[in-house]
């Protein structure tokens, strides 16, 4: 008798779902109940939130540039690791493709840098 190869994956998904449901259900029971004004605010970062106009307001471009920067370097890491592992098997073609990819990432990095996305003031 052989097991279906998907049985461990399904079992792990079920175990993860049960753990998540248990954590959400038990948190109000065992968690601390020290409510104060800061805890009931929309943000818990220590800065008083500024009132926003109805329907939201305009966000500075820095928020989007920071998100774009994160995505760019996240994708770069996702591509660089497997490439480094199979570098010898890919040969010159893999090297040229990675150089083109890094040049493309560098162009995006330069754009973010010029737009002030790396200034944290």
C-alpha positions in Angstrom: 0.0 0.0 0.0 1.5 3.3 -1.1 0.4 6.8 0.0 -0.6 9.4 -2.4 2.3 11.9 -2.6 -0.1 14.8 -1.8 -1.2 13.4 1.5 1.7 15.0 3.5 1.1 18.4 1.8 -2.6 18.2 2.6 -1.9 17.1 6.1 0.5 20.1 6.6 -2.1 22.5 5.2 -4.7 21.1 7.6 -2.3 21.4 10.5 -1.5 25.0 9.6 -5.1 25.9 9.3 -6.0 24.3 12.6 -3.1 26.2 14.3 -4.2 29.5 12.8 -7.8 29.0 13.9 -6.7 27.9 17.4 -4.4 31.0 17.7 -7.2 33.4 16.7 -9.7 31.7 18.9 -7.5 31.5 22.0 -5.9 35.0 21.8 -8.9 36.9 23.3 -9.0 34.5 26.2 -5.4 34.4 27.2 -4.2 37.7 25.9 -3.7 40.8 28.0 -6.6 43.1 28.4 -4.9 46.5 29.2 -6.8 48.8 26.9 -5.8 52.5 26.8 -6.4 55.4 24.4 -3.2 54.6 22.3 -4.2 51.0 21.9 -7.7 51.9 20.6 -6.2 54.3 18.0 -5.9 53.3 14.3 -2.1 53.2 14.6 0.1 51.8 17.4 3.4 53.3 16.2 3.5 56.0 18.8 2.7 58.9 16.5 -0.6 60.6 16.8 -2.5 60.0 13.6 -3.4 63.2 11.6 -7.0 63.6 10.7 -7.6 62.5 7.1 -10.2 63.9 4.7 -13.3 61.7 4.0 -12.4 59.2 1.3 -8.7 59.2 2.2 -6.0 61.6 1.2 -3.1 61.7 -1.1 -0.1 59.7 -0.2 3.3 61.0 -0.8 5.2 59.3 -3.7 7.8 58.0 -1.2 5.3 55.3 0.0 5.0 53.9 -3.5 8.8 54.2 -4.2 9.5 52.3 -1.0 7.1 49.6 -2.0 8.6 49.5 -5.5 12.1 49.3 -4.1 11.2 46.4 -1.8 9.6 44.5 -4.7 12.5 45.1 -7.0 15.1 43.8 -4.6 12.8 41.0 -3.4 12.5 39.8 -7.0 16.2 40.2 -7.6 17.0 38.0 -4.6 14.5 35.4 -5.8 16.2 35.2 -9.2 19.8 35.5 -8.0 19.8 32.6 -5.6 18.8 29.8 -8.1 21.1 31.4 -10.7 24.0 31.2 -8.3 23.2 27.5 -7.5 23.1 26.5 -11.1 25.7 28.9 -12.4 28.0 26.3 -14.0 25.2 24.4 -15.7 23.8 27.6 -17.3 27.1 28.7 -18.9 27.6 31.8 -20.9 23.9 32.2 -21.7 22.9 32.3 -18.0 25.7 34.8 -17.3 24.6 37.1 -20.1 20.9 36.9 -19.0 21.8 37.7 -15.4 23.9 40.7 -16.5 20.9 42.0 -18.4 18.7 41.4 -15.4 21.1 43.2 -13.1 21.3 46.1 -15.5 17.5 46.3 -15.5 17.4 46.3 -11.7 20.1 49.0 -11.6 18.0 51.2 -13.9 15.0 50.8 -11.5 17.3 51.5 -8.5 18.7 54.6 -10.2 15.1 55.8 -10.8 14.2 55.3 -7.1 17.4 57.0 -6.0 16.8 60.0 -8.3 13.2 60.4 -7.1 14.3 60.5 -3.4 13.0 57.1 -2.4 16.2 56.4 -0.4 16.0 59.5 1.7 14.5 58.6 5.1 13.8 62.1 6.5 
